[in-house]
Amino acid sequence: MVGPLKVLMVSPEVAPLAKTGGLADVTSALSQALKGLGVDVRLVLPFYRSVREGGYKPRRILQGLRISLGDQVLEGDVLEGSLEGGIPVYLIDREDLYDRSNLYGNSRGDYYDNLERFTFLSHAALKTTEAIAFWPHILHCHDWQTGLIPALLRGPLGDVPFYRTLRTVFTIHNLGYQGIFPSGKLKVTSLPPEDFFHPEGLEFWGNISLLKAGIVYADAITTVSPTYAREIQTEEMGMGMEGILRSRRKALHGILNGIDYRVWDPETDRFLSFRYSAHNLNGKQRQKFDLLQELGLLLSLKDRPLLGMVSRLDRQKGFDLVLEALAEIMKLDVGMVVLGSGDHEIQEALWRAAHRYPGRMAVRVGMDERLAHRIIAGSDILLLPSRYEPCGLTQMYALRYGTVPVVRATGGLDDTVVAFDEASGKGNGFKFTPYEPTALTETVRKSVEIFHDRKVWRRLQVNGMKADFSWERSATRYLQLYQFLLKTWEGIPT
């Protein structure tokens, strides 16, 4: 190979341009880390309204890019900008597809034309590489919205010499989102049904699954933690995809996500009123007091445990468990702060709970980056009792900030949180396994008991703050996988 390794990332989200969750953070931070390892990495995503209105000023480099969606030919433009560090970003622009208030849907549900929207993205990403003469070695596709790309390279584009040389990596960030559409819309994708619509292809219980397309046709599949890679091959956690994942187990890799310590570090965090480090935690207590004042909570909580949750409001994140256990948890003389958005019923239940515990519980609904940082820094304990968790970033943020995580032992939570052992002083948090309110309550009770032993608690905090979850480590694993794909065909479907 002459020159640097070239990687094109295609993703529905990239921070800070467009974000609904951790996927955006991952694609941005991984790209930055790969660039630091000498990779020529570039990104493609839609030109959403949030990008248009976010003060970002890309320049238009292509006009009238023609994309076939079945019998229909649509035109779109491509704009170019860059992320921090000079990483090129290509934005696929077609107003009727992407100029909307949200990325994927609204309060009524998913947008009816999401198949068309992300089929257009997939075709446009490939055509853009040709038009700008950027010839990547690796196409790294993220989540179901880009799952069509590996299938296109196995089918309609498979005879094009340039595309034959590409290797594809497909990352599953959350198996719960599968890109399911009616089989009658297969024509939109330009895939011939006789070759692709069958149980070994993208057919899934009579429908189309773009997630399954990525799993079946990519050269390598990754997911975002080693434990989750094992879990999704089981009937309990596989969500109907366990059979196809087991059949591709040689090509399936669990690579733990990292976090960006340039953004998430209590010594430099621009959102904090008081900064601190593992060597001097005084600022953390002052930040907690500042948070209590900001949220209108009882200032006496400064000497009692403050529990924090920064999360999507979803049953997957264990909010049903928290609501069941809440009365018993609050009997432990603690405070609680919740920030997130999502399920309306969970939101209403949390508001009712905050009303029952005035001065001790605060709920803020929405995406608020500033407040997220301040809650993670100002809380003593972070709750993550997820039903399942592909990786989770919040517990890694919490560890860096000396905020002790209480988690359910699943997926990336199990990979990153080491149960604290009082005898040896080793470990960085608390874990439980049964998805039951009593298990959560007892684990919180144990953490609260240790909180009041200041010397032991300080040891626990410092253990977490010294852990290394940097993206450099994770990016090195991806780089090794890319290099492997360029050297061998092992694990690649025929």
C-alpha positions as a printed NumPy array, in Angstrom:
array([[  0.   ,   0.   ,   0.   ],
       [  1.403,   3.362,  -1.045],
       [  0.748,   6.342,   1.224],
       [ -1.486,   6.418,   4.309],
       [ -4.402,   4.098,   4.915],
       [ -7.569,   5.801,   3.665],
       [-10.868,   5.335,   5.509],
       [-14.281,   6.769,   4.656],
       [-16.741,   6.765,   7.555],
       [-20.422,   6.902,   6.662],
       [-22.665,   7.683,   9.611],
       [-26.112,   9.177,  10.275],
       [-24.601,  11.223,  13.132],
       [-21.31 ,  12.994,  13.807],
       [-20.689,  15.287,  16.788],
       [-20.914,  18.207,  17.036],
       [-22.851,  18.521,  13.766],
       [-25.743,  16.123,  14.353],
       [-26.347,  14.143,  17.51 ],
       [-29.067,  12.138,  19.242],
       [-26.761,   9.975,  21.36 ],
       [-23.417,   8.252,  21.757],
       [-23.105,   7.282,  18.079],
       [-22.264,  10.885,  17.172],
       [-19.573,  11.078,  19.845],
       [-18.068,   7.772,  18.729],
       [-17.771,   8.615,  15.038],
       [-16.228,  11.99 ,  15.79 ],
       [-13.759,  10.828,  18.439],
       [-12.768,   7.662,  16.571],
       [-12.026,   9.721,  13.478],
       [ -9.848,  12.095,  15.477],
       [ -7.951,   9.194,  17.059],
       [ -7.42 ,   7.452,  13.706],
       [ -6.068,  10.669,  12.238],
       [ -3.628,  10.772,  15.138],
       [ -2.45 ,   7.308,  14.08 ],
       [ -1.687,   8.549,  10.565],
       [ -4.917,   7.475,   8.828],
       [ -6.44 ,   9.665,   6.11 ],
       [ -9.989,   9.56 ,   7.475],
       [-13.031,  11.39 ,   6.125],
       [-16.733,  11.376,   6.984],
       [-20.071,  11.439,   5.179],
       [-23.435,  12.304,   6.742],
       [-26.67 ,  14.046,   5.713],
       [-26.924,  17.837,   5.663],
       [-29.644,  17.971,   8.307],
       [-31.453,  21.122,   9.43 ],
       [-29.484,  20.98 ,  12.692],
       [-26.281,  21.35 ,  10.663],
       [-27.749,  24.161,   8.535],
       [-28.819,  26.104,  11.601],
       [-25.818,  25.304,  13.779],
       [-23.534,  28.017,  12.455],
       [-21.532,  25.516,  10.404],
       [-20.406,  26.935,   7.045],
       [-19.51 ,  24.2  ,   4.55 ],
       [-18.867,  24.927,   0.885],
       [-20.789,  23.327,  -1.968],
       [-18.464,  21.142,  -4.068],
       [-20.874,  19.018,  -6.144],
       [-24.253,  19.8  ,  -7.661],
       [-26.858,  17.64 ,  -9.326],
       [-25.553,  14.278,  -8.091],
       [-28.052,  11.829,  -9.639],
       [-29.278,   8.982,  -7.421],
       [-31.677,   6.246,  -8.523],
       [-34.278,   5.147,  -5.98 ],
       [-36.044,   2.418,  -7.874],
       [-37.912,   3.982, -10.792],
       [-37.229,   7.488,  -9.526],
       [-34.077,   9.548, -10.075],
       [-33.367,  12.257,  -7.5  ],
       [-30.683,  14.89 ,  -7.525],
       [-28.661,  16.1  ,  -4.579],
       [-25.646,  18.242,  -3.78 ],
       [-22.542,  17.623,  -1.701],
       [-21.008,  20.168,   0.644],
       [-17.586,  19.97 ,   2.245],
       [-16.488,  21.151,   5.667],
       [-14.185,  19.872,   8.347],
       [-14.116,  18.75 ,  11.943],
       [-11.598,  19.852,  14.53 ],
       [ -8.161,  18.752,  13.389],
       [ -8.975,  19.292,   9.721],
       [-10.855,  16.035,   9.098],
       [-12.906,  16.477,   5.883],
       [-16.675,  16.057,   6.207],
       [-18.956,  15.598,   3.206],
       [-22.603,  16.548,   3.711],
       [-25.261,  15.073,   1.443],
       [-27.809,  17.779,   0.707],
       [-31.375,  17.294,  -0.434],
       [-33.813,  19.528,   1.428],
       [-36.948,  17.409,   1.139],
       [-35.104,  14.453,   2.69 ],
       [-32.988,  16.048,   5.405],
       [-34.263,  19.553,   6.196],
       [-36.454,  18.418,   9.082],
       [-36.785,  19.217,  12.769],
       [-35.396,  15.837,  13.884],
       [-32.995,  13.274,  12.461],
       [-35.179,  10.162,  12.302],
       [-38.719,  10.973,  13.357],
       [-41.021,  12.998,  15.585],
       [-43.55 ,  12.44 ,  18.368],
       [-45.704,  10.42 ,  15.968],
       [-42.922,   7.953,  15.225],
       [-40.242,   7.376,  12.621],
       [-40.408,   9.307,   9.356],
       [-42.349,   7.297,   6.783],
       [-39.611,   7.686,   4.145],
       [-36.557,   6.73 ,   6.221],
       [-35.754,   3.953,   3.755],
       [-35.577,   6.509,   0.937],
       [-33.615,   8.972,   3.073],
       [-30.871,   6.538,   4.024],
       [-30.823,   4.712,   0.704],
       [-30.125,   8.103,  -0.841],
       [-27.324,   8.646,   1.709],
       [-25.773,   5.247,   0.933],
       [-25.735,   5.718,  -2.837],
       [-24.6  ,   9.335,  -2.532],
       [-21.705,   8.422,  -0.239],
       [-20.383,   5.977,  -2.821],
       [-20.87 ,   8.369,  -5.728],
       [-19.125,  11.128,  -3.801],
       [-15.928,   9.068,  -3.502],
       [-15.879,   8.761,  -7.292],
       [-16.719,  12.387,  -7.943],
       [-13.973,  13.775,  -5.696],
       [-11.478,  11.028,  -6.621],
       [-10.991,   9.899,  -3.037],
       [-10.236,   6.189,  -3.21 ],
       [-10.576,   4.742,   0.301],
       [ -9.203,   1.353,   1.261],
       [-11.897,   0.915,   3.943],
       [-15.548,   1.971,   4.039],
       [-16.585,   2.046,   7.687],
       [-20.393,   2.052,   7.984],
       [-22.239,   2.868,  11.206],
       [-25.619,   1.429,  12.244],
       [-28.629,   0.396,  10.19 ],
       [-28.825,   3.691,   8.288],
       [-25.688,   2.661,   6.348],
       [-26.25 ,  -1.1  ,   6.255],
       [-27.246,  -0.951,   2.601],
       [-23.709,   0.012,   1.51 ],
       [-22.079,  -3.428,   1.943],
       [-25.017,  -5.002,   0.068],
       [-24.668,  -2.546,  -2.829],
       [-20.977,  -3.427,  -3.093],
       [-21.894,  -7.124,  -3.253],
       [-24.594,  -6.53 ,  -5.838],
       [-25.23 ,  -3.738,  -8.347],
       [-21.787,  -2.166,  -7.872],
       [-19.827,  -5.378,  -7.508],
       [-18.564,  -5.365, -11.09 ],
       [-17.198,  -1.811, -10.943],
       [-13.379,  -2.169, -10.642],
       [-12.988,   0.608,  -8.056],
       [-15.666,  -0.759,  -5.754],
       [-14.28 ,  -4.306,  -5.987],
       [-11.179,  -3.196,  -4.099],
       [-13.068,  -1.706,  -1.145],
       [-13.277,  -3.51 ,   2.186],
       [-16.244,  -2.789,   4.429],
       [-16.598,  -2.641,   8.202],
       [-20.089,  -2.426,   9.678],
       [-20.448,  -1.293,  13.296],
       [-23.54 ,  -2.175,  15.324],
       [-23.961,   0.504,  17.951],
       [-27.29 ,  -0.871,  19.202],
       [-28.916,  -4.059,  17.912],
       [-32.291,  -2.752,  19.082],
       [-32.511,  -0.448,  16.044],
       [-32.793,  -2.668,  12.991],
       [-33.992,  -0.539,  10.074],
       [-37.11 ,  -2.603,   9.315],
       [-39.18 ,  -1.732,   6.223],
       [-41.912,  -3.442,   4.152],
       [-40.65 ,  -5.862,   1.508],
       [-42.668,  -4.001,  -1.121],
       [-40.179,  -1.126,  -0.879],
       [-37.157,  -3.251,  -1.839],
       [-37.156,  -1.65 ,  -5.298],
       [-36.084,   1.638,  -3.697],
       [-32.705,   0.125,  -2.778],
       [-31.809,  -0.986,  -6.357],
       [-30.989,  -4.477,  -5.051],
       [-32.314,  -7.346,  -7.236],
       [-34.802,  -9.314,  -5.089],
       [-33.772, -12.71 ,  -6.444],
       [-30.236, -12.167,  -5.148],
       [-30.889, -10.342,  -1.885],
       [-34.417, -10.915,  -0.583],
       [-34.092, -14.292,   1.15 ],
       [-33.358, -15.532,   4.717],
       [-29.593, -15.53 ,   4.092],
       [-29.835, -11.977,   2.749],
       [-31.643,  -8.903,   4.066],
       [-35.056, -10.559,   4.418],
       [-36.174, -10.511,   8.073],
       [-39.528, -12.121,   8.905],
       [-40.972, -11.036,   5.564],
       [-39.599,  -7.498,   5.774],
       [-36.364,  -5.723,   4.81 ],
       [-33.757,  -5.117,   7.507],
       [-30.932,  -2.739,   6.656],
       [-29.17 ,  -3.771,   9.868],
       [-29.202,  -7.374,   8.677],
       [-27.873,  -6.252,   5.28 ],
       [-24.842,  -4.774,   7.021],
       [-24.324,  -7.914,   9.114],
       [-24.589, -10.271,   6.156],
       [-22.618,  -8.421,   3.509],
       [-19.881,  -6.488,   5.324],
       [-16.361,  -7.896,   5.305],
       [-16.111,  -7.394,   9.061],
       [-18.665,  -6.574,  11.747],
       [-17.835,  -4.772,  14.944],
       [-19.803,  -3.875,  17.971],
       [-18.895,  -1.577,  20.771],
       [-17.773,  -3.881,  23.569],
       [-16.462,  -7.456,  23.871],
       [-19.268,  -8.558,  26.197],
       [-21.983,  -7.172,  23.915],
       [-20.426,  -9.039,  20.969],
       [-20.971, -12.271,  22.914],
       [-24.414, -11.328,  24.244],
       [-25.949, -10.568,  20.843],
       [-25.191, -14.117,  19.699],
       [-27.606, -15.462,  22.316],
       [-31.359, -15.906,  22.017],
       [-31.896, -13.721,  25.089],
       [-30.037, -10.698,  23.684],
       [-29.911, -11.299,  19.932],
       [-33.302,  -9.708,  19.119],
       [-33.901, -12.176,  16.326],
       [-30.458, -11.603,  14.767],
       [-28.588, -14.165,  16.892],
       [-28.572, -16.851,  14.177],
       [-27.023, -14.684,  11.483],
       [-24.565, -13.219,  13.996],
       [-23.455, -16.689,  15.086],
       [-22.981, -17.64 ,  11.446],
       [-20.656, -14.624,  11.061],
       [-18.899, -14.989,  14.407],
       [-15.444, -15.26 ,  12.783],
       [-15.977, -11.802,  11.288],
       [-17.513, -10.303,  14.468],
       [-15.273,  -8.215,  16.732],
       [-16.098,  -6.513,  20.021],
       [-14.042,  -3.319,  20.295],
       [-14.737,  -1.204,  23.348],
       [-15.552,   2.427,  22.649],
       [-13.31 ,   5.079,  24.104],
       [-13.991,   8.57 ,  25.38 ],
       [-12.453,  11.859,  24.365],
       [-10.453,  13.157,  27.303],
       [-10.053,  16.505,  25.57 ],
       [-13.786,  17.004,  26.146],
       [-14.348,  14.892,  29.254],
       [-11.76 ,  15.806,  31.861],
       [-12.562,  17.565,  35.17 ],
       [ -9.211,  19.388,  35.078],
       [-10.091,  21.247,  31.867],
       [-13.887,  20.972,  31.468],
       [-15.194,  24.358,  30.241],
       [-18.687,  23.66 ,  31.626],
       [-17.586,  23.367,  35.254],
       [-17.469,  26.219,  37.738],
       [-14.8  ,  24.388,  39.741],
       [-12.202,  22.068,  38.252],
       [-10.435,  19.252,  40.036],
       [ -8.246,  16.148,  39.629],
       [ -7.483,  12.805,  41.262],
       [ -4.773,  14.578,  43.271],
       [ -7.122,  17.28 ,  44.553],
       [-10.83 ,  16.519,  44.745],
       [-11.84 ,  19.689,  46.591],
       [-13.302,  21.163,  43.415],
       [-15.686,  18.242,  43.063],
       [-17.4  ,  19.015,  46.368],
       [-17.677,  22.688,  45.39 ],
       [-19.089,  21.659,  41.988],
       [-21.683,  19.515,  43.761],
       [-22.766,  22.485,  45.883],
       [-22.964,  24.63 ,  42.753],
       [-25.17 ,  22.   ,  41.07 ],
       [-27.51 ,  21.825,  44.079],
       [-27.95 ,  25.586,  43.899],
       [-28.519,  25.55 ,  40.132],
       [-31.232,  22.881,  40.354],
       [-32.922,  24.261,  43.461],
       [-32.182,  21.223,  45.621],
       [-31.646,  21.184,  49.375],
       [-28.168,  22.444,  50.159],
       [-27.975,  19.924,  53.01 ],
       [-27.503,  17.27 ,  50.31 ],
       [-23.889,  18.42 ,  50.1  ],
       [-23.122,  15.922,  52.878],
       [-25.372,  13.142,  51.583],
       [-25.096,  11.04 ,  48.425],
       [-26.365,  12.681,  45.239],
       [-27.363,  10.158,  42.563],
       [-27.224,  11.227,  38.925],
       [-28.646,   9.861,  35.681],
       [-27.785,  11.333,  32.278],
       [-29.488,   9.121,  29.747],
       [-32.065,   8.583,  27.074],
       [-35.423,   8.085,  28.829],
       [-36.026,   4.53 ,  27.727],
       [-36.794,   1.132,  29.242],
       [-33.52 ,  -0.115,  27.766],
       [-31.729,   2.253,  30.157],
       [-33.468,   0.706,  33.161],
       [-35.863,   3.543,  33.964],
       [-38.693,   1.106,  34.677],
       [-36.406,  -0.482,  37.275],
       [-35.478,   2.886,  38.776],
       [-39.117,   3.942,  39.063],
       [-40.033,   0.664,  40.778],
       [-37.124,   0.962,  43.215],
       [-37.298,   4.73 ,  43.735],
       [-39.278,   4.777,  46.987],
       [-36.804,   2.41 ,  48.655],
       [-33.798,   4.26 ,  47.225],
       [-35.042,   7.6  ,  48.522],
       [-35.394,   6.08 ,  52.013],
       [-31.575,   5.907,  51.998],
       [-31.506,   9.688,  52.564],
       [-30.135,  10.532,  49.115],
       [-30.828,  13.108,  46.424],
       [-31.365,  12.405,  42.735],
       [-30.859,  14.332,  39.498],
       [-32.071,  13.104,  36.085],
       [-31.337,  14.596,  32.665],
       [-32.588,  13.09 ,  29.416],
       [-35.274,  12.885,  26.774],
       [-37.268,  10.097,  25.23 ],
       [-40.291,   8.075,  26.336],
       [-43.168,  10.381,  27.319],
       [-44.576,   8.006,  29.962],
       [-41.189,   7.733,  31.681],
       [-40.827,  11.505,  31.533],
       [-44.227,  12.004,  33.192],
       [-43.467,   9.384,  35.856],
       [-40.172,  11.099,  36.693],
       [-41.873,  14.484,  36.986],
       [-44.451,  12.994,  39.371],
       [-41.625,  11.478,  41.419],
       [-39.809,  14.827,  41.593],
       [-43.036,  16.362,  42.889],
       [-43.164,  13.719,  45.653],
       [-39.595,  14.518,  46.723],
       [-39.335,  18.325,  46.612],
       [-35.837,  19.576,  47.207],
       [-34.384,  16.084,  46.89 ],
       [-35.096,  15.196,  43.253],
       [-34.704,  17.253,  40.081],
       [-35.668,  16.237,  36.542],
       [-34.607,  18.108,  33.42 ],
       [-35.928,  16.979,  30.025],
       [-33.966,  17.557,  26.836],
       [-30.437,  17.498,  25.461],
       [-28.214,  19.891,  27.425],
       [-24.491,  19.315,  26.989],
       [-23.542,  21.851,  29.637],
       [-25.845,  20.378,  32.267],
       [-24.768,  16.834,  31.396],
       [-21.168,  17.7  ,  32.266],
       [-22.211,  19.441,  35.464],
       [-24.394,  16.539,  36.638],
       [-21.676,  13.975,  35.981],
       [-19.158,  16.134,  37.857],
       [-21.488,  17.169,  40.684],
       [-23.05 ,  13.794,  41.458],
       [-21.496,  11.304,  43.854],
       [-23.01 ,   8.196,  42.253],
       [-24.096,   7.577,  38.667],
       [-26.934,   5.107,  38.058],
       [-26.86 ,   2.958,  34.9  ],
       [-29.139,  -0.036,  35.554],
       [-29.579,  -0.864,  31.865],
       [-31.616,  -3.797,  30.619],
       [-28.862,  -4.108,  28.008],
       [-26.033,  -1.743,  27.102],
       [-23.901,  -2.186,  23.966],
       [-21.12 ,  -0.076,  25.455],
       [-22.215,   2.991,  27.358],
       [-20.09 ,   6.106,  27.519],
       [-21.607,   7.759,  30.573],
       [-20.068,   5.335,  33.049],
       [-16.632,   6.039,  31.546],
       [-17.24 ,   9.774,  31.833],
       [-18.323,   9.264,  35.447],
       [-15.181,   7.3  ,  36.309],
       [-13.006,  10.098,  34.979],
       [-14.927,  12.608,  37.129],
       [-14.671,  10.617,  40.359],
       [-18.389,   9.826,  40.232],
       [-18.858,   6.208,  41.25 ],
       [-21.02 ,   4.128,  38.867],
       [-23.712,   1.709,  39.999],
       [-24.467,  -0.465,  36.965],
       [-26.128,  -3.644,  35.874],
       [-23.515,  -6.149,  34.711],
       [-24.307,  -6.202,  31.001],
       [-22.477,  -5.307,  27.79 ],
       [-19.934,  -2.529,  28.024],
       [-20.998,  -1.727,  31.597],
       [-19.653,  -5.105,  32.641],
       [-16.452,  -4.525,  30.644],
       [-15.655,  -1.144,  32.171],
       [-16.879,  -1.256,  35.777],
       [-14.942,  -3.445,  38.209],
       [-16.839,  -4.312,  41.379],
       [-15.226,  -2.671,  44.394],
       [-13.646,  -4.981,  46.953],
       [-13.23 ,  -3.379,  50.365],
       [-10.633,  -5.883,  51.528],
       [ -8.185,  -5.236,  48.697],
       [ -9.252,  -1.681,  47.855],
       [ -9.493,  -2.66 ,  44.186],
       [-12.345,  -1.857,  41.829],
       [-14.064,   1.296,  40.606],
       [-17.812,   0.844,  41.091],
       [-20.727,  -1.405,  42.002],
       [-22.542,  -4.006,  39.897],
       [-25.629,  -6.193,  40.096],
       [-26.975,  -8.827,  37.706],
       [-30.684,  -9.656,  38.191],
       [-32.938,  -7.162,  36.454],
       [-34.941,  -6.632,  39.619],
       [-35.683,  -3.541,  41.751],
       [-34.427,  -5.243,  44.923],
       [-31.038,  -5.938,  43.301],
       [-30.736,  -2.286,  42.286],
       [-31.809,  -1.051,  45.727],
       [-29.365,  -3.278,  47.602],
       [-26.487,  -2.229,  45.359],
       [-27.302,   1.445,  45.866],
       [-27.544,   0.759,  49.622],
       [-24.041,  -0.721,  49.601],
       [-22.652,   2.27 ,  47.707],
       [-24.326,   4.673,  50.147],
       [-22.819,   2.858,  53.137],
       [-19.338,   3.154,  51.668],
       [-19.94 ,   6.806,  50.74 ],
       [-20.007,   7.657,  54.434],
       [-16.528,   6.167,  54.952],
       [-14.685,   9.091,  53.406],
       [-11.274,   7.402,  53.265],
       [-12.568,   4.311,  51.473],
       [-14.763,   6.421,  49.16 ],
       [-11.78 ,   8.546,  48.184],
       [ -9.851,   5.375,  47.268],
       [-12.789,   4.24 ,  45.129],
       [-12.979,   7.598,  43.345],
       [ -9.261,   7.693,  42.585],
       [ -9.356,   4.128,  41.23 ],
       [-11.92 ,   5.228,  38.657],
       [-10.162,   8.453,  37.777],
       [ -6.95 ,   6.583,  36.945],
       [ -8.609,   4.18 ,  34.48 ],
       [ -7.664,   4.602,  30.806],
       [-10.534,   4.533,  28.327],
       [ -8.827,   6.736,  25.75 ],
       [ -9.811,   6.547,  22.098],
       [ -6.175,   5.972,  21.128],
       [ -6.375,   2.465,  22.537],
       [ -9.67 ,   1.691,  20.785],
       [ -8.558,   3.288,  17.518],
       [ -5.473,   1.074,  17.478],
       [ -7.765,  -1.974,  17.551],
       [ -9.74 ,  -0.623,  14.587],
       [ -6.537,   0.114,  12.704],
       [ -5.382,  -3.459,  13.258],
       [ -8.724,  -4.719,  11.929],
       [ -8.474,  -2.507,   8.82 ],
       [ -4.97 ,  -3.764,   8.135],
       [ -6.091,  -7.359,   8.608],
       [ -8.884,  -6.923,   6.052],
       [ -6.442,  -5.593,   3.486],
       [ -4.182,  -8.618,   3.928],
       [ -6.614, -11.533,   4.119],
       [-10.068, -12.67 ,   3.094],
       [-10.555, -14.841,   6.18 ],
       [-14.038, -14.49 ,   7.662],
       [-15.414, -12.716,   4.575],
       [-18.565, -14.234,   3.037],
       [-18.468, -15.57 ,  -0.501]])
